[in-house]
Amino acid sequence: FDEIVRNYDVDGIQFDYIRYPFQQPQINQTFGYSKSSRYLFKEMTGVDPIEISPGHPLWNQWTGFRIHQVDSFVARASRHLKKVKPELIISASVFPIEQRDRLFRLQQNWEEWMRQGWVDMMVLMTYALDTGNLEERIELVFDDSLPRSSLVIPGLRLLKVPDPVTIDQLQFIRNLPISGFSLFATENLTPSLQGVLSRVQSSEKSQPLPYREPFKTALTRYQSLQKEWMFLANKQGLKMDKDSFKNMDAQGKQLEKALNQLAMNPSRQNLKIAKQTLRQFQQQFPNWMGNHKQTYNYQVQVWENRLQTLDKLLLYGERRMISNSKIR
Protein backbone atom coordinates (compact mmCIF):
# COMPACT_ATOMS: atom_id res chain seq x y z
CA PHE A 1 0.00 0.00 0.00
CA ASP A 2 2.80 2.38 0.90
CA GLU A 3 4.48 1.78 -2.46
CA ILE A 4 1.23 2.44 -4.33
CA VAL A 5 0.42 5.64 -2.46
CA ARG A 6 3.94 7.07 -2.70
CA ASN A 7 4.60 6.24 -6.35
CA TYR A 8 1.21 6.64 -8.04
CA ASP A 9 -1.37 9.42 -8.13
CA VAL A 10 -4.16 7.29 -6.68
CA ASP A 11 -7.43 8.77 -5.45
CA GLY A 12 -7.72 6.24 -2.68
CA ILE A 13 -7.23 2.71 -1.43
CA GLN A 14 -10.08 0.23 -1.14
CA PHE A 15 -9.77 -2.79 1.13
CA ASP A 16 -11.33 -5.94 -0.31
CA TYR A 17 -11.40 -9.42 1.26
CA ILE A 18 -10.62 -7.62 4.49
CA ARG A 19 -11.92 -10.49 6.60
CA TYR A 20 -11.51 -14.20 7.23
CA PRO A 21 -13.14 -16.62 4.75
CA PHE A 22 -16.74 -17.73 5.38
CA GLN A 23 -16.83 -20.29 8.17
CA GLN A 24 -19.10 -23.05 9.39
CA PRO A 25 -17.62 -24.24 12.69
CA GLN A 26 -20.32 -26.89 12.99
CA ILE A 27 -18.69 -28.83 10.13
CA ASN A 28 -15.14 -27.90 11.14
CA GLN A 29 -14.79 -25.26 8.42
CA THR A 30 -12.83 -22.58 10.25
CA PHE A 31 -9.79 -20.46 9.47
CA GLY A 32 -7.01 -18.54 11.18
CA TYR A 33 -4.83 -21.34 12.52
CA SER A 34 -1.45 -20.18 11.29
CA LYS A 35 1.57 -20.97 13.45
CA SER A 36 1.87 -17.36 14.58
CA SER A 37 -1.82 -17.06 15.48
CA ARG A 38 -1.80 -20.30 17.41
CA TYR A 39 1.35 -19.23 19.25
CA LEU A 40 0.00 -15.78 20.19
CA PHE A 41 -3.36 -17.11 21.37
CA LYS A 42 -1.69 -19.84 23.44
CA GLU A 43 0.57 -17.21 25.00
CA MET A 44 -2.56 -15.31 26.04
CA THR A 45 -4.70 -18.21 27.26
CA GLY A 46 -2.48 -21.26 27.66
CA VAL A 47 -4.64 -23.13 25.14
CA ASP A 48 -3.92 -23.94 21.48
CA PRO A 49 -6.99 -22.70 19.51
CA ILE A 50 -6.89 -25.81 17.36
CA GLU A 51 -8.11 -27.72 20.42
CA ILE A 52 -11.28 -25.68 20.94
CA SER A 53 -14.63 -25.54 19.14
CA PRO A 54 -17.97 -23.69 19.47
CA GLY A 55 -19.30 -24.13 22.97
CA HIS A 56 -15.84 -24.15 24.51
CA PRO A 57 -15.36 -21.46 27.19
CA LEU A 58 -12.60 -19.86 25.09
CA TRP A 59 -14.38 -19.96 21.71
CA ASN A 60 -15.69 -16.38 21.96
CA GLN A 61 -12.23 -15.21 22.99
CA TRP A 62 -10.75 -16.99 19.97
CA THR A 63 -13.29 -15.26 17.72
CA GLY A 64 -12.44 -11.93 19.34
CA PHE A 65 -8.74 -12.60 18.82
CA ARG A 66 -9.30 -13.02 15.07
CA ILE A 67 -11.56 -9.94 14.92
CA HIS A 68 -8.70 -8.00 16.47
CA GLN A 69 -6.28 -9.23 13.79
CA VAL A 70 -8.44 -7.68 11.06
CA ASP A 71 -9.23 -4.53 13.06
CA SER A 72 -5.59 -3.88 13.90
CA PHE A 73 -4.53 -4.23 10.27
CA VAL A 74 -7.19 -1.75 9.14
CA ALA A 75 -6.14 0.69 11.88
CA ARG A 76 -2.39 0.44 11.20
CA ALA A 77 -2.76 0.66 7.44
CA SER A 78 -5.13 3.62 7.66
CA ARG A 79 -2.98 5.63 10.07
CA HIS A 80 0.16 5.00 8.07
CA LEU A 81 -1.35 5.84 4.69
CA LYS A 82 -3.03 9.01 6.00
CA LYS A 83 0.35 10.24 7.22
CA VAL A 84 1.85 9.62 3.79
CA LYS A 85 -1.07 11.27 1.96
CA PRO A 86 -3.63 13.00 4.24
CA GLU A 87 -6.18 13.56 1.47
CA LEU A 88 -6.25 9.86 0.57
CA ILE A 89 -9.70 8.25 0.63
CA ILE A 90 -9.81 4.86 2.32
CA SER A 91 -12.79 2.64 1.65
CA ALA A 92 -13.70 -1.01 2.09
CA SER A 93 -15.96 -3.57 0.44
CA VAL A 94 -17.92 -5.29 3.20
CA PHE A 95 -20.74 -7.75 3.63
CA PRO A 96 -24.22 -6.37 4.51
CA ILE A 97 -24.81 -9.17 7.01
CA GLU A 98 -26.18 -8.62 10.52
CA GLN A 99 -23.24 -7.85 12.78
CA ARG A 100 -23.43 -10.75 15.23
CA ASP A 101 -23.64 -13.37 12.48
CA ARG A 102 -20.91 -11.61 10.48
CA LEU A 103 -18.49 -11.53 13.41
CA PHE A 104 -19.09 -15.23 14.03
CA ARG A 105 -18.63 -16.23 10.37
CA LEU A 106 -16.22 -13.62 8.96
CA GLN A 107 -14.75 -11.59 11.81
CA GLN A 108 -15.44 -8.44 9.77
CA ASN A 109 -16.20 -5.67 12.28
CA TRP A 110 -16.68 -2.80 9.86
CA GLU A 111 -18.93 -0.76 12.15
CA GLU A 112 -15.93 -0.27 14.45
CA TRP A 113 -13.80 0.90 11.53
CA MET A 114 -16.35 3.63 10.89
CA ARG A 115 -16.62 4.67 14.54
CA GLN A 116 -12.85 4.94 14.86
CA GLY A 117 -12.52 6.89 11.60
CA TRP A 118 -10.12 4.36 10.06
CA VAL A 119 -12.23 4.10 6.89
CA ASP A 120 -13.80 7.08 5.10
CA MET A 121 -16.36 5.20 3.03
CA MET A 122 -17.96 1.79 3.43
CA VAL A 123 -19.24 0.07 0.30
CA LEU A 124 -21.82 -2.58 1.14
CA MET A 125 -21.80 -5.50 -1.28
CA THR A 126 -25.56 -5.37 -1.74
CA TYR A 127 -25.36 -7.09 -5.10
CA ALA A 128 -28.77 -8.17 -6.36
CA LEU A 129 -30.27 -9.37 -9.63
CA ASP A 130 -33.47 -7.39 -9.07
CA THR A 131 -34.65 -4.32 -7.17
CA GLY A 132 -36.70 -6.35 -4.68
CA ASN A 133 -33.63 -8.21 -3.42
CA LEU A 134 -31.65 -4.96 -3.35
CA GLU A 135 -34.30 -3.42 -1.09
CA GLU A 136 -33.89 -6.28 1.38
CA ARG A 137 -30.09 -5.98 1.45
CA ILE A 138 -29.61 -2.27 2.09
CA GLU A 139 -31.15 -2.16 5.58
CA LEU A 140 -27.73 -1.73 7.20
CA VAL A 141 -27.33 1.60 5.37
CA PHE A 142 -29.93 2.94 7.81
CA ASP A 143 -28.42 1.40 10.96
CA ASP A 144 -29.00 3.97 13.72
CA SER A 145 -26.01 2.68 15.68
CA LEU A 146 -23.59 3.95 13.02
CA PRO A 147 -22.20 7.48 13.35
CA ARG A 148 -24.41 9.90 11.44
CA SER A 149 -21.27 11.21 9.76
CA SER A 150 -20.52 7.80 8.24
CA LEU A 151 -20.57 7.49 4.47
CA VAL A 152 -22.12 4.08 3.85
CA ILE A 153 -23.24 3.36 0.31
CA PRO A 154 -24.72 0.32 -1.46
CA GLY A 155 -22.93 -1.50 -4.24
CA LEU A 156 -24.83 -2.44 -7.38
CA ARG A 157 -23.92 -5.51 -9.38
CA LEU A 158 -23.66 -5.10 -13.15
CA LEU A 159 -22.69 -8.65 -14.15
CA LYS A 160 -25.63 -10.44 -15.80
CA VAL A 161 -28.04 -7.65 -14.82
CA PRO A 162 -30.05 -6.16 -17.72
CA ASP A 163 -29.65 -2.40 -18.26
CA PRO A 164 -33.33 -1.62 -17.41
CA VAL A 165 -32.92 -3.41 -14.06
CA THR A 166 -29.74 -1.46 -13.30
CA ILE A 167 -31.49 1.83 -14.06
CA ASP A 168 -34.44 0.79 -11.87
CA GLN A 169 -32.05 0.01 -9.01
CA LEU A 170 -30.28 3.36 -9.48
CA GLN A 171 -33.58 5.23 -9.30
CA PHE A 172 -34.58 3.26 -6.22
CA ILE A 173 -31.31 4.26 -4.51
CA ARG A 174 -31.69 7.92 -5.52
CA ASN A 175 -35.11 8.09 -3.90
CA LEU A 176 -33.70 7.06 -0.51
CA PRO A 177 -31.67 9.12 1.99
CA ILE A 178 -28.42 7.62 0.67
CA SER A 179 -25.39 9.68 -0.34
CA GLY A 180 -24.41 7.68 -3.42
CA PHE A 181 -23.78 4.26 -4.88
CA SER A 182 -20.98 2.10 -6.25
CA LEU A 183 -21.05 0.12 -9.49
CA PHE A 184 -19.33 -3.27 -9.63
CA ALA A 185 -17.41 -3.66 -11.80
CA THR A 186 -15.79 -1.52 -14.48
CA GLU A 187 -15.40 -4.44 -16.88
CA ASN A 188 -19.18 -4.90 -16.80
CA LEU A 189 -19.92 -1.26 -17.61
CA THR A 190 -20.95 -1.94 -21.19
CA PRO A 191 -21.23 0.70 -23.94
CA SER A 192 -25.01 0.27 -23.94
CA LEU A 193 -25.24 0.95 -20.20
CA GLN A 194 -22.88 3.91 -20.50
CA GLY A 195 -25.16 5.30 -23.20
CA VAL A 196 -28.20 4.97 -20.93
CA LEU A 197 -26.37 6.58 -18.01
CA SER A 198 -25.26 9.51 -20.16
CA ARG A 199 -28.92 10.20 -20.99
CA VAL A 200 -30.30 9.92 -17.46
CA GLN A 201 -27.46 11.55 -15.55
CA SER A 202 -27.16 15.29 -15.01
CA SER A 203 -26.33 17.37 -18.08
CA GLU A 204 -23.33 18.74 -16.22
CA LYS A 205 -20.13 17.25 -17.63
CA SER A 206 -18.39 17.01 -14.29
CA GLN A 207 -20.18 16.23 -11.06
CA PRO A 208 -18.42 16.40 -7.67
CA LEU A 209 -17.91 13.06 -5.94
CA PRO A 210 -19.59 12.70 -2.53
CA TYR A 211 -16.57 11.11 -0.85
CA ARG A 212 -14.15 13.66 -2.31
CA GLU A 213 -16.13 16.91 -2.29
CA PRO A 214 -19.13 16.45 0.02
CA PHE A 215 -19.89 20.18 0.35
CA LYS A 216 -19.92 20.78 -3.42
CA THR A 217 -22.01 17.64 -3.83
CA ALA A 218 -24.56 18.98 -1.33
CA LEU A 219 -24.76 22.25 -3.26
CA THR A 220 -25.28 20.64 -6.68
CA ARG A 221 -27.87 18.22 -5.34
CA TYR A 222 -29.82 20.99 -3.67
CA GLN A 223 -29.71 23.03 -6.88
CA SER A 224 -31.18 20.03 -8.70
CA LEU A 225 -34.01 19.98 -6.19
CA GLN A 226 -34.61 23.69 -6.77
CA LYS A 227 -34.82 23.13 -10.53
CA GLU A 228 -37.32 20.32 -10.01
CA TRP A 229 -39.53 22.45 -7.78
CA MET A 230 -39.36 25.43 -10.14
CA PHE A 231 -40.19 23.24 -13.14
CA LEU A 232 -43.27 21.86 -11.39
CA ALA A 233 -44.29 25.31 -10.21
CA ASN A 234 -44.12 26.69 -13.76
CA LYS A 235 -46.24 23.76 -14.97
CA GLN A 236 -48.78 24.29 -12.17
CA GLY A 237 -47.66 20.95 -10.75
CA LEU A 238 -47.06 22.05 -7.17
CA LYS A 239 -50.12 22.10 -4.95
CA MET A 240 -48.97 25.03 -2.80
CA ASP A 241 -50.56 28.34 -1.96
CA LYS A 242 -48.70 31.50 -2.98
CA ASP A 243 -47.51 32.38 0.51
CA SER A 244 -46.07 28.92 1.11
CA PHE A 245 -44.23 28.94 -2.20
CA LYS A 246 -42.95 32.46 -1.58
CA ASN A 247 -41.62 31.50 1.85
CA MET A 248 -40.06 28.29 0.56
CA ASP A 249 -38.42 30.12 -2.32
CA ALA A 250 -37.01 32.82 -0.02
CA GLN A 251 -35.60 30.36 2.52
CA GLY A 252 -34.45 28.13 -0.32
CA LYS A 253 -32.32 30.93 -1.73
CA GLN A 254 -30.80 31.49 1.71
CA LEU A 255 -29.96 27.79 1.87
CA GLU A 256 -28.41 27.84 -1.59
CA LYS A 257 -26.30 30.84 -0.59
CA ALA A 258 -25.12 29.11 2.60
CA LEU A 259 -24.26 25.89 0.75
CA ASN A 260 -22.46 27.84 -1.95
CA GLN A 261 -20.36 29.74 0.60
CA LEU A 262 -19.45 26.45 2.27
CA ALA A 263 -18.55 24.79 -1.03
CA MET A 264 -16.35 27.71 -2.09
CA ASN A 265 -14.78 28.26 1.33
CA PRO A 266 -14.99 25.22 3.64
CA SER A 267 -14.67 26.57 7.17
CA ARG A 268 -16.12 25.80 10.57
CA GLN A 269 -18.17 29.01 10.52
CA ASN A 270 -19.60 28.45 7.03
CA LEU A 271 -20.38 24.84 7.95
CA LYS A 272 -22.23 25.97 11.07
CA ILE A 273 -24.31 28.43 9.04
CA ALA A 274 -25.09 25.84 6.35
CA LYS A 275 -26.18 23.23 8.92
CA GLN A 276 -28.43 25.72 10.72
CA THR A 277 -29.99 26.98 7.48
CA LEU A 278 -30.60 23.44 6.24
CA ARG A 279 -32.14 22.44 9.56
CA GLN A 280 -34.53 25.40 9.45
CA PHE A 281 -35.49 24.56 5.87
CA GLN A 282 -36.14 20.91 6.78
CA GLN A 283 -38.31 21.89 9.72
CA GLN A 284 -40.54 24.10 7.57
CA PHE A 285 -40.62 21.81 4.53
CA PRO A 286 -43.50 19.56 5.74
CA ASN A 287 -45.67 22.63 6.37
CA TRP A 288 -44.98 24.07 2.93
CA MET A 289 -45.71 20.72 1.30
CA GLY A 290 -48.82 19.93 3.36
CA ASN A 291 -51.30 20.28 0.49
CA HIS A 292 -49.03 18.70 -2.10
CA LYS A 293 -48.41 15.70 0.14
CA GLN A 294 -52.11 14.87 0.30
CA THR A 295 -51.99 13.97 -3.40
CA TYR A 296 -48.32 13.18 -3.96
CA ASN A 297 -47.19 11.64 -0.68
CA TYR A 298 -44.39 9.52 -2.19
CA GLN A 299 -42.95 12.46 -4.12
CA VAL A 300 -42.73 14.58 -0.97
CA GLN A 301 -41.13 11.68 0.91
CA VAL A 302 -38.46 11.44 -1.80
CA TRP A 303 -37.75 15.17 -1.49
CA GLU A 304 -37.46 14.84 2.29
CA ASN A 305 -35.06 11.93 1.78
CA ARG A 306 -32.89 14.04 -0.50
CA LEU A 307 -32.81 16.86 2.04
CA GLN A 308 -31.76 14.30 4.64
CA THR A 309 -28.95 13.25 2.30
CA LEU A 310 -27.69 16.85 2.26
CA ASP A 311 -27.48 16.70 6.04
CA LYS A 312 -25.46 13.46 5.84
CA LEU A 313 -23.06 15.00 3.33
CA LEU A 314 -22.46 18.00 5.60
CA LEU A 315 -21.76 15.72 8.57
CA TYR A 316 -19.41 13.56 6.51
CA GLY A 317 -17.63 16.68 5.25
CA GLU A 318 -17.28 17.92 8.82
CA ARG A 319 -15.78 14.58 9.83
CA ARG A 320 -13.20 14.73 7.06
CA MET A 321 -12.42 18.35 7.89
CA ILE A 322 -11.70 17.42 11.52
CA SER A 323 -9.78 14.29 10.53
CA ASN A 324 -7.53 16.13 8.07
CA SER A 325 -6.75 18.88 10.58
CA LYS A 326 -5.67 16.25 13.14
CA ILE A 327 -3.42 14.47 10.62
CA ARG A 328 -1.71 17.67 9.61
C-alpha positions as CSV (number, residue, x, y, z in Angstrom):
1,F,0.0,0.0,0.0
2,D,2.8,2.4,0.9
3,E,4.5,1.8,-2.5
4,I,1.2,2.4,-4.3
5,V,0.4,5.6,-2.5
6,R,3.9,7.1,-2.7
7,N,4.6,6.2,-6.3
8,Y,1.2,6.6,-8.0
9,D,-1.4,9.4,-8.1
10,V,-4.2,7.3,-6.7
11,D,-7.4,8.8,-5.5
12,G,-7.7,6.2,-2.7
13,I,-7.2,2.7,-1.4
14,Q,-10.1,0.2,-1.1
15,F,-9.8,-2.8,1.1
16,D,-11.3,-5.9,-0.3
17,Y,-11.4,-9.4,1.3
18,I,-10.6,-7.6,4.5
19,R,-11.9,-10.5,6.6
20,Y,-11.5,-14.2,7.2
21,P,-13.1,-16.6,4.8
22,F,-16.7,-17.7,5.4
23,Q,-16.8,-20.3,8.2
24,Q,-19.1,-23.1,9.4
25,P,-17.6,-24.2,12.7
26,Q,-20.3,-26.9,13.0
27,I,-18.7,-28.8,10.1
28,N,-15.1,-27.9,11.1
29,Q,-14.8,-25.3,8.4
30,T,-12.8,-22.6,10.3
31,F,-9.8,-20.5,9.5
32,G,-7.0,-18.5,11.2
33,Y,-4.8,-21.3,12.5
34,S,-1.5,-20.2,11.3
35,K,1.6,-21.0,13.5
36,S,1.9,-17.4,14.6
37,S,-1.8,-17.1,15.5
38,R,-1.8,-20.3,17.4
39,Y,1.4,-19.2,19.2
40,L,0.0,-15.8,20.2
41,F,-3.4,-17.1,21.4
42,K,-1.7,-19.8,23.4
43,E,0.6,-17.2,25.0
44,M,-2.6,-15.3,26.0
45,T,-4.7,-18.2,27.3
46,G,-2.5,-21.3,27.7
47,V,-4.6,-23.1,25.1
48,D,-3.9,-23.9,21.5
49,P,-7.0,-22.7,19.5
50,I,-6.9,-25.8,17.4
51,E,-8.1,-27.7,20.4
52,I,-11.3,-25.7,20.9
53,S,-14.6,-25.5,19.1
54,P,-18.0,-23.7,19.5
55,G,-19.3,-24.1,23.0
56,H,-15.8,-24.2,24.5
57,P,-15.4,-21.5,27.2
58,L,-12.6,-19.9,25.1
59,W,-14.4,-20.0,21.7
60,N,-15.7,-16.4,22.0
61,Q,-12.2,-15.2,23.0
62,W,-10.7,-17.0,20.0
63,T,-13.3,-15.3,17.7
64,G,-12.4,-11.9,19.3
65,F,-8.7,-12.6,18.8
66,R,-9.3,-13.0,15.1
67,I,-11.6,-9.9,14.9
68,H,-8.7,-8.0,16.5
69,Q,-6.3,-9.2,13.8
70,V,-8.4,-7.7,11.1
71,D,-9.2,-4.5,13.1
72,S,-5.6,-3.9,13.9
73,F,-4.5,-4.2,10.3
74,V,-7.2,-1.8,9.1
75,A,-6.1,0.7,11.9
76,R,-2.4,0.4,11.2
77,A,-2.8,0.7,7.4
78,S,-5.1,3.6,7.7
79,R,-3.0,5.6,10.1
80,H,0.2,5.0,8.1
81,L,-1.4,5.8,4.7
82,K,-3.0,9.0,6.0
83,K,0.3,10.2,7.2
84,V,1.9,9.6,3.8
85,K,-1.1,11.3,2.0
86,P,-3.6,13.0,4.2
87,E,-6.2,13.6,1.5
88,L,-6.2,9.9,0.6
89,I,-9.7,8.3,0.6
90,I,-9.8,4.9,2.3
91,S,-12.8,2.6,1.6
92,A,-13.7,-1.0,2.1
93,S,-16.0,-3.6,0.4
94,V,-17.9,-5.3,3.2
95,F,-20.7,-7.8,3.6
96,P,-24.2,-6.4,4.5
97,I,-24.8,-9.2,7.0
98,E,-26.2,-8.6,10.5
99,Q,-23.2,-7.8,12.8
100,R,-23.4,-10.8,15.2
101,D,-23.6,-13.4,12.5
102,R,-20.9,-11.6,10.5
103,L,-18.5,-11.5,13.4
104,F,-19.1,-15.2,14.0
105,R,-18.6,-16.2,10.4
106,L,-16.2,-13.6,9.0
107,Q,-14.7,-11.6,11.8
108,Q,-15.4,-8.4,9.8
109,N,-16.2,-5.7,12.3
110,W,-16.7,-2.8,9.9
111,E,-18.9,-0.8,12.2
112,E,-15.9,-0.3,14.5
113,W,-13.8,0.9,11.5
114,M,-16.3,3.6,10.9
115,R,-16.6,4.7,14.5
116,Q,-12.8,4.9,14.9
117,G,-12.5,6.9,11.6
118,W,-10.1,4.4,10.1
119,V,-12.2,4.1,6.9
120,D,-13.8,7.1,5.1
121,M,-16.4,5.2,3.0
122,M,-18.0,1.8,3.4
123,V,-19.2,0.1,0.3
124,L,-21.8,-2.6,1.1
125,M,-21.8,-5.5,-1.3
126,T,-25.6,-5.4,-1.7
127,Y,-25.4,-7.1,-5.1
128,A,-28.8,-8.2,-6.4
129,L,-30.3,-9.4,-9.6
130,D,-33.5,-7.4,-9.1
131,T,-34.7,-4.3,-7.2
132,G,-36.7,-6.4,-4.7
133,N,-33.6,-8.2,-3.4
134,L,-31.7,-5.0,-3.3
135,E,-34.3,-3.4,-1.1
136,E,-33.9,-6.3,1.4
137,R,-30.1,-6.0,1.5
138,I,-29.6,-2.3,2.1
139,E,-31.1,-2.2,5.6
140,L,-27.7,-1.7,7.2
141,V,-27.3,1.6,5.4
142,F,-29.9,2.9,7.8
143,D,-28.4,1.4,11.0
144,D,-29.0,4.0,13.7
145,S,-26.0,2.7,15.7
146,L,-23.6,3.9,13.0
147,P,-22.2,7.5,13.3
148,R,-24.4,9.9,11.4
149,S,-21.3,11.2,9.8
150,S,-20.5,7.8,8.2
151,L,-20.6,7.5,4.5
152,V,-22.1,4.1,3.9
153,I,-23.2,3.4,0.3
154,P,-24.7,0.3,-1.5
155,G,-22.9,-1.5,-4.2
156,L,-24.8,-2.4,-7.4
157,R,-23.9,-5.5,-9.4
158,L,-23.7,-5.1,-13.1
159,L,-22.7,-8.6,-14.2
160,K,-25.6,-10.4,-15.8
161,V,-28.0,-7.7,-14.8
162,P,-30.0,-6.2,-17.7
163,D,-29.6,-2.4,-18.3
164,P,-33.3,-1.6,-17.4
165,V,-32.9,-3.4,-14.1
166,T,-29.7,-1.5,-13.3
167,I,-31.5,1.8,-14.1
168,D,-34.4,0.8,-11.9
169,Q,-32.0,0.0,-9.0
170,L,-30.3,3.4,-9.5
171,Q,-33.6,5.2,-9.3
172,F,-34.6,3.3,-6.2
173,I,-31.3,4.3,-4.5
174,R,-31.7,7.9,-5.5
175,N,-35.1,8.1,-3.9
176,L,-33.7,7.1,-0.5
177,P,-31.7,9.1,2.0
178,I,-28.4,7.6,0.7
179,S,-25.4,9.7,-0.3
180,G,-24.4,7.7,-3.4
181,F,-23.8,4.3,-4.9
182,S,-21.0,2.1,-6.2
183,L,-21.0,0.1,-9.5
184,F,-19.3,-3.3,-9.6
185,A,-17.4,-3.7,-11.8
186,T,-15.8,-1.5,-14.5
187,E,-15.4,-4.4,-16.9
188,N,-19.2,-4.9,-16.8
189,L,-19.9,-1.3,-17.6
190,T,-21.0,-1.9,-21.2
191,P,-21.2,0.7,-23.9
192,S,-25.0,0.3,-23.9
193,L,-25.2,1.0,-20.2
194,Q,-22.9,3.9,-20.5
195,G,-25.2,5.3,-23.2
196,V,-28.2,5.0,-20.9
197,L,-26.4,6.6,-18.0
198,S,-25.3,9.5,-20.2
199,R,-28.9,10.2,-21.0
200,V,-30.3,9.9,-17.5
201,Q,-27.5,11.6,-15.6
202,S,-27.2,15.3,-15.0
203,S,-26.3,17.4,-18.1
204,E,-23.3,18.7,-16.2
205,K,-20.1,17.2,-17.6
206,S,-18.4,17.0,-14.3
207,Q,-20.2,16.2,-11.1
208,P,-18.4,16.4,-7.7
209,L,-17.9,13.1,-5.9
210,P,-19.6,12.7,-2.5
211,Y,-16.6,11.1,-0.8
212,R,-14.1,13.7,-2.3
213,E,-16.1,16.9,-2.3
214,P,-19.1,16.5,0.0
215,F,-19.9,20.2,0.3
216,K,-19.9,20.8,-3.4
217,T,-22.0,17.6,-3.8
218,A,-24.6,19.0,-1.3
219,L,-24.8,22.2,-3.3
220,T,-25.3,20.6,-6.7
221,R,-27.9,18.2,-5.3
222,Y,-29.8,21.0,-3.7
223,Q,-29.7,23.0,-6.9
224,S,-31.2,20.0,-8.7
225,L,-34.0,20.0,-6.2
226,Q,-34.6,23.7,-6.8
227,K,-34.8,23.1,-10.5
228,E,-37.3,20.3,-10.0
229,W,-39.5,22.5,-7.8
230,M,-39.4,25.4,-10.1
231,F,-40.2,23.2,-13.1
232,L,-43.3,21.9,-11.4
233,A,-44.3,25.3,-10.2
234,N,-44.1,26.7,-13.8
235,K,-46.2,23.8,-15.0
236,Q,-48.8,24.3,-12.2
237,G,-47.7,20.9,-10.8
238,L,-47.1,22.1,-7.2
239,K,-50.1,22.1,-4.9
240,M,-49.0,25.0,-2.8
241,D,-50.6,28.3,-2.0
242,K,-48.7,31.5,-3.0
243,D,-47.5,32.4,0.5
244,S,-46.1,28.9,1.1
245,F,-44.2,28.9,-2.2
246,K,-43.0,32.5,-1.6
247,N,-41.6,31.5,1.9
248,M,-40.1,28.3,0.6
249,D,-38.4,30.1,-2.3
250,A,-37.0,32.8,0.0
251,Q,-35.6,30.4,2.5
252,G,-34.4,28.1,-0.3
253,K,-32.3,30.9,-1.7
254,Q,-30.8,31.5,1.7
255,L,-30.0,27.8,1.9
256,E,-28.4,27.8,-1.6
257,K,-26.3,30.8,-0.6
258,A,-25.1,29.1,2.6
259,L,-24.3,25.9,0.7
260,N,-22.5,27.8,-2.0
261,Q,-20.4,29.7,0.6
262,L,-19.4,26.5,2.3
263,A,-18.5,24.8,-1.0
264,M,-16.4,27.7,-2.1
265,N,-14.8,28.3,1.3
266,P,-15.0,25.2,3.6
267,S,-14.7,26.6,7.2
268,R,-16.1,25.8,10.6
269,Q,-18.2,29.0,10.5
270,N,-19.6,28.4,7.0
271,L,-20.4,24.8,7.9
272,K,-22.2,26.0,11.1
273,I,-24.3,28.4,9.0
274,A,-25.1,25.8,6.3
275,K,-26.2,23.2,8.9
276,Q,-28.4,25.7,10.7
277,T,-30.0,27.0,7.5
278,L,-30.6,23.4,6.2
279,R,-32.1,22.4,9.6
280,Q,-34.5,25.4,9.5
281,F,-35.5,24.6,5.9
282,Q,-36.1,20.9,6.8
283,Q,-38.3,21.9,9.7
284,Q,-40.5,24.1,7.6
285,F,-40.6,21.8,4.5
286,P,-43.5,19.6,5.7
287,N,-45.7,22.6,6.4
288,W,-45.0,24.1,2.9
289,M,-45.7,20.7,1.3
290,G,-48.8,19.9,3.4
291,N,-51.3,20.3,0.5
292,H,-49.0,18.7,-2.1
293,K,-48.4,15.7,0.1
294,Q,-52.1,14.9,0.3
295,T,-52.0,14.0,-3.4
296,Y,-48.3,13.2,-4.0
297,N,-47.2,11.6,-0.7
298,Y,-44.4,9.5,-2.2
299,Q,-43.0,12.5,-4.1
300,V,-42.7,14.6,-1.0
301,Q,-41.1,11.7,0.9
302,V,-38.5,11.4,-1.8
303,W,-37.8,15.2,-1.5
304,E,-37.5,14.8,2.3
305,N,-35.1,11.9,1.8
306,R,-32.9,14.0,-0.5
307,L,-32.8,16.9,2.0
308,Q,-31.8,14.3,4.6
309,T,-29.0,13.2,2.3
310,L,-27.7,16.8,2.3
311,D,-27.5,16.7,6.0
312,K,-25.5,13.5,5.8
313,L,-23.1,15.0,3.3
314,L,-22.5,18.0,5.6
315,L,-21.8,15.7,8.6
316,Y,-19.4,13.6,6.5
317,G,-17.6,16.7,5.2
318,E,-17.3,17.9,8.8
319,R,-15.8,14.6,9.8
320,R,-13.2,14.7,7.1
321,M,-12.4,18.4,7.9
322,I,-11.7,17.4,11.5
323,S,-9.8,14.3,10.5
324,N,-7.5,16.1,8.1
325,S,-6.8,18.9,10.6
326,K,-5.7,16.2,13.1
327,I,-3.4,14.5,10.6
328,R,-1.7,17.7,9.6
